[in-house]
Amino acid sequence: MITLALSQMFFFFCVQAPFTEGEDGIQGVPRSTLLGILDLNVPMNIYYFVLAVFLIGVFAIWRIINSPFGMILRSIRENENRAISLGYSVANYKLAAFVMSATLAGLAGALKAIVFQFATLTDVTWQMSGEVILMTLLGGIGTMVGPIVGASLVVGLESALATSNFPVTIATGLIFMVCVLIFRRGIVGELYARLLDRVIGARH
C-alpha cells in the first residue's frame, strides 16, 4: 500500500511539475548523433542502438545472477533467516538489487522516450508498474527468458488489438487468467519444469 501511495504521489507531482508539461507530456524529445558516429534519426540506426542496449542489459542481468552476489540474493529469497545467520547484510543486498533494477527500468524508460520522442503521464502511473509485473508473471518468475516472452506477448497483443474494438485490458486479463490456471509458473517457467521432469524421469 505504501508503494502504491508513493507511486500516486509521484504521479500527481508529474502532473503539477512545469518541466513535464502536465497532461500534454514531454513532446518532441530530440534524437542526436551517438558519439558523433551513429545518427539516431535514421530508423535502422535507432533500431540497432536499442537492440545493442537490450543485449547489454540482458548480459548484465545474466552476469549478476551468476555471480556470488546473485547467489547470495538467491539464498535470501529461499531462506532470509539463514542468510542473516551466515552474516550477510540482507538489507544492503536488497537495497543493491533494488538500485540495479531501478537503473535498468530507468534505462528502458529513457530508450522508450528516445524511440517514440515523447513521454506521457501514462509512463508514471502505477498501472505501468502493474503491467511490468504482469509481463513477468506471464513469462515466468525466476527465469531469464520468461520476462522477455511475457513482454513480447503483452506488447504484441496491444499492437494487434490497437486497431480493433476489443479492449486490450480484457484480452490481457483473459490471457493472464488462462496462464494462472494452466501455467502456474508462467509460460517459460512451466516449460522448464516439464523439461526438468522429463530429464529426471529419463534418468530413472
FENJOGI-V563255 format. One record per residue. N is the residue number from 1. PSI is psi in whole degrees, 0 to 359 (* if undefined). D_CENTER is the distance of its C-alpha to the mean C-alpha in Angstrom with 2 decimals. Layout:
n=(N & N)
psi=(PSI & PSI)
d_center=(D_CENTER & D_CENTER)
//
This chain:
n=(1 & 2 & 3 & 4 & 5 & 6 & 7 & 8 & 9 & 10 & 11 & 12 & 13 & 14 & 15 & 16 & 17 & 18 & 19 & 20 & 21 & 22 & 23 & 24 & 25 & 26 & 27 & 28 & 29 & 30 & 31 & 32 & 33 & 34 & 35 & 36 & 37 & 38 & 39 & 40 & 41 & 42 & 43 & 44 & 45 & 46 & 47 & 48 & 49 & 50 & 51 & 52 & 53 & 54 & 55 & 56 & 57 & 58 & 59 & 60 & 61 & 62 & 63 & 64 & 65 & 66 & 67 & 68 & 69 & 70 & 71 & 72 & 73 & 74 & 75 & 76 & 77 & 78 & 79 & 80 & 81 & 82 & 83 & 84 & 85 & 86 & 87 & 88 & 89 & 90 & 91 & 92 & 93 & 94 & 95 & 96 & 97 & 98 & 99 & 100 & 101 & 102 & 103 & 104 & 105 & 106 & 107 & 108 & 109 & 110 & 111 & 112 & 113 & 114 & 115 & 116 & 117 & 118 & 119 & 120 & 121 & 122 & 123 & 124 & 125 & 126 & 127 & 128 & 129 & 130 & 131 & 132 & 133 & 134 & 135 & 136 & 137 & 138 & 139 & 140 & 141 & 142 & 143 & 144 & 145 & 146 & 147 & 148 & 149 & 150 & 151 & 152 & 153 & 154 & 155 & 156 & 157 & 158 & 159 & 160 & 161 & 162 & 163 & 164 & 165 & 166 & 167 & 168 & 169 & 170 & 171 & 172 & 173 & 174 & 175 & 176 & 177 & 178 & 179 & 180 & 181 & 182 & 183 & 184 & 185 & 186 & 187 & 188 & 189 & 190 & 191 & 192 & 193 & 194 & 195 & 196 & 197 & 198 & 199 & 200 & 201 & 202 & 203 & 204)
psi=(322 & 320 & 316 & 320 & 316 & 322 & 317 & 323 & 319 & 325 & 313 & 329 & 317 & 328 & 321 & 336 & 137 & 330 & 347 & 354 & 20 & 227 & 335 & 336 & 177 & 113 & 159 & 40 & 122 & 150 & 131 & 193 & 127 & 115 & 24 & 10 & 309 & 117 & 110 & 356 & 346 & 126 & 316 & 327 & 316 & 328 & 310 & 329 & 313 & 320 & 318 & 316 & 320 & 313 & 321 & 319 & 317 & 318 & 319 & 318 & 316 & 319 & 321 & 317 & 320 & 15 & 168 & 326 & 316 & 323 & 321 & 321 & 321 & 319 & 324 & 321 & 319 & 317 & 92 & 319 & 324 & 319 & 322 & 319 & 336 & 357 & 8 & 141 & 93 & 319 & 319 & 320 & 321 & 318 & 318 & 318 & 321 & 317 & 318 & 315 & 322 & 325 & 315 & 322 & 319 & 321 & 319 & 319 & 322 & 319 & 321 & 318 & 322 & 319 & 310 & 347 & 30 & 158 & 124 & 174 & 341 & 331 & 346 & 14 & 160 & 339 & 328 & 318 & 321 & 325 & 322 & 318 & 321 & 317 & 317 & 317 & 321 & 318 & 317 & 117 & 141 & 9 & 154 & 319 & 336 & 305 & 327 & 316 & 317 & 318 & 319 & 321 & 313 & 312 & 319 & 321 & 318 & 320 & 321 & 326 & 4 & 326 & 359 & 173 & 357 & 128 & 135 & 322 & 323 & 316 & 317 & 320 & 320 & 317 & 320 & 320 & 318 & 317 & 323 & 323 & 324 & 314 & 82 & 334 & 7 & 167 & 305 & 320 & 321 & 321 & 319 & 317 & 317 & 322 & 320 & 320 & 321 & 320 & 316 & 319 & 323 & 326 & 327 & *)
d_center=(20.60 & 20.70 & 16.96 & 17.49 & 20.66 & 19.25 & 16.56 & 19.49 & 21.65 & 19.33 & 19.23 & 23.03 & 23.29 & 21.50 & 23.91 & 26.87 & 26.03 & 28.08 & 25.75 & 23.13 & 25.96 & 25.33 & 24.78 & 25.06 & 22.08 & 22.14 & 23.60 & 24.88 & 22.45 & 24.51 & 23.73 & 25.91 & 26.98 & 24.92 & 27.41 & 30.18 & 29.53 & 26.70 & 27.12 & 23.75 & 25.72 & 26.33 & 23.82 & 23.82 & 23.43 & 20.28 & 18.91 & 19.84 & 18.60 & 15.00 & 15.41 & 16.84 & 14.15 & 11.52 & 14.04 & 14.76 & 11.23 & 11.25 & 14.78 & 14.13 & 11.77 & 14.50 & 17.18 & 15.98 & 15.71 & 19.15 & 20.78 & 23.03 & 20.50 & 18.02 & 21.02 & 21.82 & 18.39 & 18.99 & 22.45 & 21.31 & 19.09 & 22.08 & 24.85 & 24.37 & 28.13 & 28.93 & 26.76 & 28.57 & 31.90 & 31.23 & 31.01 & 27.33 & 26.14 & 23.33 & 22.55 & 22.21 & 19.91 & 17.61 & 17.82 & 17.09 & 13.93 & 12.85 & 13.94 & 12.20 & 8.69 & 9.83 & 11.24 & 8.35 & 6.63 & 10.24 & 10.77 & 8.30 & 10.14 & 13.34 & 13.04 & 12.57 & 15.63 & 17.54 & 17.04 & 17.98 & 20.20 & 19.55 & 17.38 & 18.15 & 18.09 & 15.65 & 12.87 & 14.00 & 14.73 & 13.64 & 13.02 & 9.95 & 8.54 & 10.10 & 8.67 & 5.02 & 7.27 & 9.36 & 7.32 & 7.10 & 10.71 & 11.88 & 11.03 & 12.12 & 11.38 & 12.84 & 12.57 & 11.35 & 11.66 & 10.57 & 6.82 & 8.23 & 11.03 & 9.45 & 7.63 & 11.08 & 12.91 & 11.69 & 11.91 & 15.10 & 16.50 & 16.10 & 17.84 & 20.47 & 21.34 & 21.34 & 25.06 & 26.09 & 27.28 & 25.16 & 22.57 & 18.96 & 18.15 & 20.96 & 19.91 & 16.35 & 18.07 & 20.58 & 18.23 & 16.46 & 20.03 & 21.10 & 18.33 & 19.20 & 22.85 & 22.78 & 19.67 & 19.31 & 17.21 & 14.94 & 16.04 & 15.53 & 16.43 & 19.54 & 20.52 & 20.35 & 22.44 & 24.98 & 25.33 & 25.95 & 28.52 & 30.26 & 30.49 & 31.91 & 34.23 & 35.48 & 36.35 & 38.37)
//
